[in-house]
Amino acid sequence: MKKRPHIIIFNPDEMRADTMGHMGNPAASTPFLDQFAAREAVSFRNAVCQNPVCVPSRCSFFTGLYPHVNGHRTMAHLLRPHESSLFSELKDSGYYVWMNARNDLVAAQYEGLMARHATEIFYGGDAPKAPGLENPGIRGAMDGKYFYSHYEGRLRLDEAGRNYSRDDEVVDAAIERLTHPVDDRPMCIFLGLMYPHTPYAVEEPYYSRIDRSQLPKRIKPEECDGKPKMEQRLRDLQHMQDYTEAEWDELRAVYLGMCSKIDDQFRRLCDALKQAGIYDDCAIFFLSDHGDFAGDYGLPEKAQNCFEDCLVKVPFLVKPPKGEPIDPGISDSLVELVDFYATAMEYAGVTPDHTHFGRSLKPVLGNKAQEIRDYVFCEGGRMPGETHCDESHINGPNGSPPTFVYWPRQTAQREDDTHCKGTMIMDHRYKYISRVAGNDEFYDLQKDPGERHNAFEDPAYAPVILKMQREQLRWYQATCDIVPLDFDARFNKEMLWAMMKSNAQNDAERSVIRESIDAGLPMAHVYGALAKFRAENEKNEG
């Protein structure tokens, strides 16, 4: 029997694709990921998440289902007891599943549900508290430009010259389990890290590792037209209009510094796999759940119903186990994060327990020029009146307090027309976004790679827009729901008995019907048992 590979999932949060050097960002500092992509893995330039915030995205790529299939399009609707995941399916098939507690996946109110999806959960929190900010008062007054910026700057170092974070603790714990396995089961190891999620803060050497003069040109809001209402509303509420270009550069550089620390942590994990002698036995997946504005469009952080490349294109690198075909380098193929689920399950040799919409990436890993999709999709936002679909309701009927750093976003999300539901379809050249309120969007990515100018009203693009609208409808029809692989009985035993007992001509036949029903036979087989009994009686009497 072929040895099953270890499945290693390294999952930074809020890391956009262009934070890696090999994706063309001259200011990025990710030497290990760049080498990993060049020699051992395929890195997907056009990998798209299915929702631009954490929980819906993870519920999607850990199940192979789009957010709309089971309504996982809010931060407060996680997997519930009737739903399986990659983790529960691998666990049921004999994998030792290790994860850290920050999974943004499983509903926590159900006692024991986390344990259904994992063999071992690392909670952590035992390391000494890391040193804080060099400038702890940087946030300033509520009406200041830093208050909602999510920017915190440089972190202090401890006496050992480190700023040991919860992420560092998770990486060390994963390495400990990988190098000291509990038994000989194949392992699935999931590291769900916080970085480079806001706040924008990082220590040396990462803070100074980014050359500010090499930062790509920022996409400025005054250069844009026809953008979604959410973006202007956020700018109004965050009041960062007085941010200077130097300050935006500092925020962007700190964000890239956080990504550089992720690169070091990933290198440390891979080095441990090699030292343990199991690196070749691993299928390794490096992917983020969504991106970050990081200054583009005059915004920090993210928005759930905006679909610019900086939010929807994410790092996605795959190294197969040794012996599997690999054509390393950058692939321009269109892929979705639901394809992670299909690929991991195929390498593990596990048949999914539900219909899903992921496509295995193995053909592309063997030939990075191979195309498996014509379009990719992302969705977010809510319908009018669905106030339970925004995050603010978690904090009470009046939403979050104004002192909360997420108050601007959660306030904007309470407005129906601002947080309106949208769906993106994209191919190699065009991006179309349909909305239930406000303006639709259309971008010619070849002519306008920064998505500055909404060309939806341009009649020259009308045929392309119509085609993409039809393709989006077909996609929704094909993926709007799934039918469980098992089935439900339409009748219980007493219902069957009530319907069928009148068919009996004597007590013996009544006994056959009753016994067949009690044995759990469906209706057709009960009729069959009765027919067989009558045929045998006729034969004996003849």
C-alpha positions in Angstrom: 0.0 0.0 0.0 1.3 3.5 -0.9 2.5 5.5 2.1 0.1 8.4 2.7 1.9 11.8 2.9 1.9 14.2 5.8 -0.3 17.2 5.0 1.3 20.5 6.1 -0.9 23.6 6.0 0.8 27.0 6.7 -1.9 29.6 6.7 -0.9 33.3 7.4 -3.9 35.6 7.8 -4.5 38.6 5.5 -1.4 38.2 3.2 -1.9 39.5 -0.3 -0.1 37.9 -3.2 2.2 40.8 -4.1 3.9 40.7 -0.7 6.3 38.1 -2.1 9.4 39.0 -4.0 8.9 36.4 -6.7 5.6 38.1 -7.6 7.5 41.2 -8.7 7.4 43.4 -5.6 10.9 45.0 -5.4 10.3 46.0 -1.7 9.3 42.6 -0.6 11.7 40.4 1.5 10.6 36.8 1.2 13.8 35.0 0.2 12.7 31.5 1.4 9.3 31.6 -0.3 11.0 32.8 -3.5 13.5 29.9 -3.4 10.7 27.5 -2.4 8.7 28.6 -5.5 11.7 28.4 -7.8 12.9 25.0 -6.9 10.3 22.9 -5.2 6.8 24.2 -5.5 4.3 25.9 -7.8 3.3 29.4 -6.8 0.0 30.6 -8.3 0.0 34.2 -9.5 -3.8 34.1 -10.0 -5.0 32.3 -6.9 -8.3 33.9 -5.7 -10.0 33.5 -2.3 -13.8 33.0 -2.2 -14.5 35.7 0.3 -12.3 38.6 1.4 -12.6 38.1 5.1 -11.4 35.3 7.4 -14.3 33.0 8.5 -16.2 32.8 5.2 -12.9 32.1 3.3 -11.8 29.4 5.7 -15.2 27.7 5.8 -14.9 27.7 2.0 -11.4 26.3 1.4 -11.6 23.7 4.2 -14.8 22.3 2.7 -14.4 22.9 -1.1 -17.7 24.7 -1.0 -18.5 28.3 -1.9 -19.7 30.6 0.9 -23.2 30.8 -0.5 -23.8 27.1 -0.5 -24.4 26.8 3.2 -24.6 30.5 4.0 -21.1 30.9 5.4 -20.7 34.5 4.4 -20.5 36.2 7.8 -17.8 36.3 10.5 -20.3 34.8 13.0 -21.4 31.6 11.1 -18.9 28.9 11.4 -19.1 25.1 10.7 -21.8 23.5 12.9 -22.2 19.8 14.0 -23.8 18.6 10.7 -20.8 19.9 8.6 -17.5 18.1 7.9 -14.2 19.6 6.9 -10.9 18.6 5.5 -9.7 18.1 9.1 -12.6 15.8 10.2 -12.4 13.8 7.0 -8.7 13.3 7.3 -9.1 12.4 11.0 -11.8 9.8 10.2 -9.6 8.3 7.6 -6.7 7.7 10.0 -4.7 10.9 10.0 -3.4 12.5 13.2 -4.8 16.0 12.9 -2.9 18.7 14.9 -4.1 22.3 14.8 -3.6 25.4 16.8 -6.8 26.9 18.3 -7.0 29.9 16.1 -8.8 28.3 13.2 -11.7 30.7 12.5 -13.6 27.6 11.3 -15.5 25.6 13.9 -18.4 27.0 15.9 -17.2 27.2 19.5 -20.5 27.0 21.3 -20.9 23.3 20.6 -19.2 21.3 23.3 -16.7 18.8 21.8 -17.1 20.0 18.2 -13.5 21.2 17.9 -12.4 17.8 19.0 -14.4 16.2 16.1 -12.1 18.1 13.6 -8.8 17.5 15.4 -6.9 14.8 17.2 -4.9 17.4 19.1 -5.5 21.1 19.6 -2.7 23.5 20.7 -4.1 26.4 22.7 -0.8 28.0 23.8 -0.7 31.2 25.6 2.0 30.0 28.1 4.9 31.9 26.7 5.9 35.1 28.5 4.2 38.2 27.2 6.1 39.8 24.4 7.5 43.4 24.8 5.1 46.0 23.5 5.3 48.9 21.1 8.2 51.3 21.0 5.6 54.0 20.9 2.6 52.8 22.9 0.8 56.1 22.5 0.9 56.2 18.8 -2.9 55.7 18.3 -3.5 59.2 19.8 -6.9 60.9 20.0 -10.1 59.5 18.6 -10.3 62.2 16.0 -6.7 61.8 14.9 -5.5 60.1 11.7 -3.9 57.2 13.5 -6.8 56.2 15.7 -8.4 53.9 13.1 -5.4 53.3 11.0 -4.4 49.9 12.5 -0.8 51.2 12.4 1.3 50.5 15.5 4.9 50.6 14.1 8.0 49.0 15.6 7.8 46.5 18.4 10.4 46.4 21.2 12.7 43.4 21.8 13.3 41.5 25.0 16.6 40.8 26.7 17.3 38.0 24.2 16.8 40.3 21.3 13.4 38.8 20.3 9.7 39.7 20.2 8.4 36.2 20.8 4.8 36.2 19.6 1.8 33.8 19.8 2.7 32.9 16.2 6.2 32.0 17.2 4.8 29.8 19.9 2.5 28.0 17.4 5.4 27.4 15.0 7.5 25.9 17.8 4.6 23.7 19.0 4.0 22.4 15.5 7.7 21.6 15.1 7.7 19.8 18.4 4.8 17.6 17.3 6.3 16.9 13.9 9.7 15.9 15.3 8.1 13.9 18.2 5.0 12.3 16.7 2.5 10.5 19.0 2.4 7.4 16.8 3.0 6.2 13.3 -0.2 7.7 11.8 0.3 10.2 8.9 0.0 13.7 10.2 -2.1 16.7 9.1 -0.6 19.8 10.7 -2.4 23.1 10.5 -0.7 26.4 11.5 -3.3 29.2 11.5 -1.1 32.3 12.1 -2.2 35.9 12.9 0.5 37.7 10.9 0.3 39.7 8.8 -3.2 40.6 10.0 -3.5 44.0 11.5 -2.4 45.8 13.6 0.6 46.7 11.5 3.4 46.1 13.9 6.7 44.2 13.7 10.1 44.1 15.4 13.6 44.2 14.1 15.2 43.0 11.9 11.9 42.9 9.9 11.0 46.5 10.5 14.2 47.8 8.8 14.4 45.0 6.3 12.0 46.7 3.9 13.5 49.4 1.6 10.9 52.1 1.6 12.3 53.6 -1.6 11.5 50.4 -3.5 7.8 50.3 -2.6 5.6 50.1 -5.7 3.4 53.1 -6.5 0.3 53.2 -4.3 -3.2 53.2 -5.8 -4.7 56.5 -4.6 -8.4 57.1 -4.3 -8.3 60.4 -6.2 -7.1 58.5 -9.2 -10.2 56.3 -9.2 -13.8 56.6 -10.3 -16.9 54.4 -10.0 -15.6 52.5 -6.9 -17.9 50.8 -4.4 -19.7 52.9 -1.8 -18.0 50.9 1.0 -14.6 52.3 0.2 -15.6 55.9 0.4 -17.7 55.3 3.6 -14.6 53.7 5.2 -12.4 56.6 4.3 -15.0 59.0 5.8 -15.2 57.1 9.0 -11.5 56.3 9.4 -10.5 60.0 8.7 -7.1 59.2 7.4 -7.3 61.8 4.7 -4.4 63.7 6.3 -2.1 60.7 6.1 1.0 61.8 4.2 2.6 59.7 1.5 5.5 59.1 3.8 3.1 57.8 6.5 1.4 55.5 4.0 4.8 54.2 3.0 5.6 53.5 6.6 2.4 51.5 7.1 3.0 49.6 3.8 6.6 48.8 4.8 5.6 47.5 8.3 3.1 45.3 6.6 5.8 43.9 4.3 8.0 43.4 7.3 5.3 41.3 8.9 5.3 39.2 5.7 9.0 38.9 5.9 8.7 37.4 9.4 6.1 34.9 8.0 8.8 33.9 5.5 11.3 33.2 8.3 8.7 31.2 10.2 7.9 29.1 7.2 11.6 28.5 6.6 12.0 27.4 10.2 9.1 24.9 9.8 10.6 23.5 6.5 14.0 23.2 8.1 12.6 21.2 10.9 10.8 18.8 8.5 14.1 18.3 6.7 16.0 17.7 10.0 13.3 15.2 11.0 13.8 13.3 7.7 10.1 13.7 6.7 10.3 16.7 4.3 10.0 14.5 1.2 7.0 12.7 2.7 5.0 15.9 3.0 2.5 17.7 0.8 3.1 21.3 1.8 0.5 24.1 1.3 1.2 27.7 1.9 -1.9 29.9 1.5 -3.6 32.9 3.0 -7.3 33.4 3.4 -7.5 36.9 1.9 -5.5 40.1 1.3 -5.2 43.6 2.7 -5.6 47.1 1.3 -2.4 48.1 3.0 -2.8 51.7 1.8 -4.2 51.1 -1.7 -7.4 53.1 -2.4 -6.5 55.2 0.8 -7.5 52.3 3.1 -6.0 50.0 5.7 -7.1 46.5 6.4 -10.0 45.0 4.3 -13.7 45.1 3.4 -16.0 42.2 3.0 -17.7 43.3 -0.2 -14.8 44.8 -2.1 -13.0 42.7 -4.7 -9.8 44.4 -5.8 -6.8 42.2 -6.5 -5.1 43.4 -3.3 -8.0 41.7 -1.3 -8.8 38.6 -3.4 -5.4 37.5 -4.8 -3.5 35.5 -2.2 -0.3 33.6 -1.9 -0.9 29.9 -2.8 2.2 27.7 -3.1 2.0 23.9 -3.2 4.9 21.3 -2.9 3.8 17.7 -3.5 5.4 14.8 -1.8 8.4 13.3 -3.4 7.6 11.1 -6.4 4.6 13.2 -7.5 5.0 15.3 -10.7 6.2 18.9 -10.1 7.1 21.7 -12.6 8.3 24.3 -10.1 7.9 28.0 -10.6 5.2 30.6 -11.1 1.9 29.4 -12.7 -0.4 32.0 -14.3 -3.3 29.5 -14.3 -6.5 30.7 -12.7 -7.2 28.8 -9.5 -9.4 29.2 -6.4 -8.8 28.4 -2.8 -11.5 25.7 -3.0 -8.9 23.8 -5.1 -6.8 23.5 -2.0 -9.4 21.2 -0.5 -9.6 19.0 -3.6 -5.8 18.8 -3.9 -5.1 18.0 -0.3 -7.8 15.3 -0.3 -6.3 13.7 -3.4 -2.8 13.6 -2.0 -4.1 12.1 1.2 -6.0 9.4 -0.8 -9.3 10.3 0.9 -12.7 10.4 -0.9 -14.7 13.5 0.2 -17.8 12.8 2.1 -19.8 15.5 0.3 -20.1 17.1 -3.1 -17.6 19.9 -3.5 -16.5 22.4 -6.1 -12.7 22.3 -5.8 -10.5 21.0 -8.7 -7.3 19.1 -8.1 -4.2 21.1 -8.9 -2.1 18.0 -9.7 -2.3 18.6 -13.5 -1.0 22.2 -13.0 1.7 21.1 -10.5 3.0 18.7 -13.2 2.7 21.3 -15.9 2.4 24.9 -14.6 1.1 26.1 -17.9 -2.0 23.8 -17.6 -5.3 25.6 -17.2 -8.1 24.1 -15.1 -10.5 27.1 -14.9 -11.8 29.7 -17.3 -13.1 31.9 -14.5 -12.6 32.4 -10.8 -15.2 33.8 -8.3 -15.4 35.7 -5.0 -18.4 36.9 -3.1 -19.2 39.0 0.0 -21.6 41.4 1.7 -25.2 40.9 2.6 -28.8 41.4 1.5 -30.9 44.3 2.8 -32.2 43.7 6.3 -29.6 40.9 7.0 -28.1 42.8 9.9 -27.1 39.5 11.5 -24.7 39.1 8.6 -22.4 41.9 9.7 -19.9 41.7 12.5 -21.2 44.6 14.7 -24.2 42.6 16.0 -21.8 40.5 18.0 -21.1 43.5 20.2 -24.8 44.2 20.9 -27.8 45.9 19.3 -26.0 49.2 19.0 -22.8 47.7 17.5 -19.3 48.2 18.7 -18.2 51.3 20.7 -16.4 54.1 18.8 -13.2 53.3 20.7 -12.9 50.0 19.0 -10.4 50.0 16.1 -13.0 48.2 13.9 -15.8 50.6 14.6 -15.6 52.3 11.2 -15.9 49.0 9.3 -18.6 47.6 11.5 -20.5 50.9 11.3 -20.4 50.9 7.5 -21.5 47.2 7.5 -24.7 48.2 9.3 -25.8 50.1 6.3 -27.7 48.1 3.7 -26.6 50.0 0.6 -23.0 50.2 1.8 -22.6 46.5 2.7 -24.6 45.3 -0.2 -23.9 41.8 -1.5 -21.6 41.5 -4.4 -20.2 38.7 -6.6 -17.0 38.8 -8.6 -16.2 36.8 -11.7 -12.7 37.2 -13.3 -10.8 35.7 -16.1 -7.3 36.5 -17.3 -8.3 39.9 -18.6 -11.6 41.1 -17.3 -13.2 41.4 -13.9 -17.0 41.9 -13.4 -18.7 42.5 -10.1 -22.5 42.4 -9.8 -24.2 44.0 -6.8 -27.7 43.9 -5.3 -27.5 47.7 -4.7 -25.4 50.5 -6.2 -23.3 50.3 -9.3 -21.9 47.1 -10.8 -18.2 47.2 -11.6 -16.2 46.1 -14.6 -12.4 46.4 -15.2 -10.2 45.7 -18.1 -7.2 44.4 -16.1 -4.9 44.6 -19.1 -5.5 48.3 -19.7 -6.2 49.1 -16.0 -4.3 46.7 -13.7 -4.9 48.9 -10.7 -8.7 48.8 -11.1 -8.9 52.5 -11.0 -11.6 53.1 -13.5 -15.0 51.4 -13.5 -15.8 50.7 -17.1 -19.2 49.2 -16.5 -21.0 51.9 -18.5 -18.6 51.8 -21.4 -20.6 50.5 -24.4 -17.5 49.0 -25.9 -17.5 46.4 -23.2 -21.2 45.5 -23.3 -20.7 42.1 -25.1 -18.0 41.0 -22.7 -20.1 42.1 -19.7 -23.1 40.2 -21.0 -21.0 37.1 -21.4 -19.6 37.3 -17.9 -23.1 37.9 -16.5 -24.3 34.7 -18.2 -21.3 32.8 -16.9 -21.9 34.1 -13.4 -25.5 32.9 -13.6 -24.4 29.5 -14.8 -21.9 29.3 -11.9 -24.6 30.1 -9.4 -26.9 27.5 -10.9 -24.2 24.9 -10.7 -23.2 25.6 -7.2 -26.3 27.0 -5.4 -26.7 23.9 -3.3 -25.6 20.3 -2.8 -27.5 17.1 -2.1 -26.1 15.0 0.7 -24.5 11.7 -0.4 -26.6 9.8 2.0 -30.4 9.8 1.9 -33.4 10.1 4.2 -36.2 7.7 4.6 -39.6 9.0 3.6 -41.5 6.7 5.9 -40.9 5.3 9.4 -41.8 1.8 10.2 -45.2 2.5 11.5 -46.0 4.6 8.4 -45.0 1.7 6.2 -47.0 -0.8 8.2 -50.1 1.4 8.0 -49.7 1.6 4.2 -48.9 -2.0 3.5 -50.7 -4.2 6.0 -53.9 -4.2 3.9 -52.0 -6.0 1.2 -51.8 -9.1 3.3 -54.2 -11.9 2.5 -53.6 -13.8 5.8 -51.7 -13.8 9.0 -48.6 -15.4 7.4 -48.3 -12.6 4.9 -48.9 -10.0 7.6 -45.9 -11.5 9.4 -43.7 -11.3 6.3 -44.6 -7.6 5.9 -44.1 -6.8 9.5 -40.7 -8.7 9.7 -39.5 -7.0 6.5 -40.4 -3.6 7.8 -38.7 -4.3 11.2 -35.6 -5.4 9.3 -35.4 -1.9 7.8 -36.2 -2.9 4.2 -37.4 0.0 2.0 -40.9 -0.2 0.5 -39.9 -1.8 -2.8 -38.1 -4.6 -1.0 -41.0 -5.2 1.4 -43.2 -5.7 -1.7 -40.5 -8.0 -3.1 -40.4 -10.1 0.1 -44.2 -10.5 0.0 -44.1 -11.5 -3.7 -41.3 -14.0 -3.0 -43.3 -15.5 -0.1 -46.4 -15.9 -2.3 -44.4 -17.4 -5.2 -42.9 -20.0 -2.8 -46.4 -20.8 -1.4 -47.8 -21.3 -4.9 -44.9 -23.5 -5.8 -45.4 -25.7 -2.7 -49.1 -25.9 -3.2 -48.6 -26.9 -6.9 
